[in-house]
Amino acid sequence: MAPIMGGLKNLYNIRDWWFDRIVSYLMFGEWKVVIKNFKESKSKREKALLGMTDPDTNTILLDLKYGTPRILVHEMGHVIFGDLLDEEARNKPRNLLKGLRGSKKFERWSELRILEWEKCFAESLSAEQRKILQFFIDEAMIEYEKGR
């Protein structure tokens, strides 16, 4: 296998490009971050969540206690890749989805891809990039506290 031209520098450039996309979604009002206390949710399913996206309102909901930059990265993965992964899952041969549990195999397959992306992307972020994501969480926390 031939070495990749530019090596890690190219990978960091791609990371920075993705990071800029995430920040632009959050800065220019396409998506907003809102804090929610999922433990107080009436829905049993929601009580176990650390974050979720609501595409109807372009809102990313992060848990009051566990909403971290990594969870924000995960939820942004749903924003960025959601439609692409849903379509790809529906086009997969059934035998490739056979090993997944539950009735929502397409959603589970997509969630697994987001988890893979989250791990790769979140772990590659610089300290400065993590601080920028934390800023959006802190701003959402201020709004949450105002509304209490």
C-alpha positions in Angstrom: 0.0 0.0 0.0 1.4 3.4 -1.0 1.8 6.1 1.7 -0.9 8.8 1.7 0.4 12.0 0.4 0.3 14.6 3.2 -0.4 12.0 5.8 -1.8 13.3 9.1 -1.8 16.9 7.8 -4.5 15.9 5.3 -6.5 14.1 8.0 -6.4 17.2 10.3 -7.5 19.3 7.3 -10.5 17.1 6.8 -11.2 17.1 10.6 -11.0 20.9 10.6 -13.3 21.1 7.6 -16.0 18.9 9.3 -15.6 20.9 12.5 -16.2 24.2 10.6 -19.3 22.7 9.1 -20.6 21.8 12.6 -19.8 25.2 14.0 -21.5 27.0 11.0 -24.7 24.9 11.6 -24.7 26.1 15.2 -23.5 29.7 14.7 -25.7 30.7 11.9 -29.0 29.5 13.3 -29.6 26.4 11.2 -29.5 24.3 14.4 -29.7 25.3 18.0 -28.6 23.5 21.2 -31.1 23.2 24.0 -30.5 21.6 27.5 -33.1 19.1 28.7 -33.3 17.2 31.9 -34.0 13.8 30.3 -34.3 12.2 33.7 -37.6 14.2 34.2 -39.0 13.1 30.9 -42.4 11.3 30.9 -41.1 9.0 28.1 -39.3 5.9 29.4 -37.2 5.9 26.3 -36.1 9.5 26.7 -35.0 9.0 30.3 -32.1 6.9 29.1 -30.9 9.5 26.5 -27.9 11.8 26.8 -28.9 13.7 23.7 -31.2 13.7 20.7 -32.0 15.7 17.5 -35.4 17.1 16.6 -35.3 17.7 12.8 -38.7 19.3 12.9 -37.4 22.2 15.0 -33.7 21.9 14.1 -32.9 21.4 17.7 -30.2 19.4 19.4 -31.3 18.4 22.9 -28.5 17.6 25.4 -29.0 16.2 28.8 -28.6 18.6 31.7 -26.0 16.5 33.5 -24.3 14.5 30.7 -24.4 16.9 27.7 -20.8 17.1 26.7 -18.9 18.1 23.6 -18.7 14.5 22.6 -22.5 14.1 22.9 -22.9 17.2 20.8 -20.5 15.7 18.2 -22.7 12.6 18.2 -25.9 14.5 17.7 -24.3 16.7 15.0 -23.5 13.4 13.3 -27.2 12.7 13.0 -27.7 16.2 11.6 -25.0 15.8 9.0 -25.3 12.2 8.0 -28.9 11.3 9.0 -30.5 11.2 5.6 -27.5 9.6 3.9 -27.3 6.8 6.5 -31.1 6.2 6.4 -31.0 5.8 2.7 -27.9 3.6 2.8 -29.5 1.4 5.5 -32.6 0.9 3.4 -30.6 -0.1 0.4 -28.5 -2.7 2.3 -29.2 -6.3 1.5 -31.4 -7.8 4.3 -28.8 -10.4 5.2 -26.3 -7.6 6.2 -28.9 -6.2 8.7 -29.9 -9.7 10.0 -27.5 -9.6 13.0 -29.1 -6.4 14.4 -31.6 -6.8 17.2 -35.1 -5.2 17.4 -37.7 -4.2 14.9 -35.9 -0.9 13.9 -32.9 -2.5 12.1 -32.4 0.5 9.7 -32.3 3.0 12.6 -30.0 0.7 14.6 -27.6 0.3 11.6 -27.5 4.1 11.2 -26.9 4.6 14.9 -23.9 2.3 14.8 -22.4 4.2 11.9 -22.9 7.5 13.9 -21.2 5.9 16.9 -18.2 4.9 14.7 -18.0 8.5 13.3 -18.3 10.0 16.8 -15.5 7.9 18.2 -13.2 8.8 15.3 -14.1 12.5 15.0 -14.5 13.4 18.7 -11.2 11.8 19.7 -9.4 13.8 16.9 -10.6 17.2 18.1 -8.1 19.7 19.5 -8.5 21.2 22.9 -9.5 24.5 21.3 -12.2 22.8 19.2 -13.6 21.0 22.3 -13.7 24.4 24.1 -15.7 25.9 21.1 -18.2 23.1 21.4 -18.4 23.6 25.1 -19.2 27.2 24.5 -22.4 26.2 22.7 -23.3 23.9 25.5 -22.6 26.7 28.1 -24.8 29.1 26.2 -27.6 26.6 26.1 -27.2 26.0 29.9 -27.6 29.8 30.5 -30.9 29.7 28.5 -32.0 26.6 30.5 -31.3 28.4 33.8 -33.2 31.5 32.7 -36.2 29.3 31.9 -36.3 27.6 35.3 
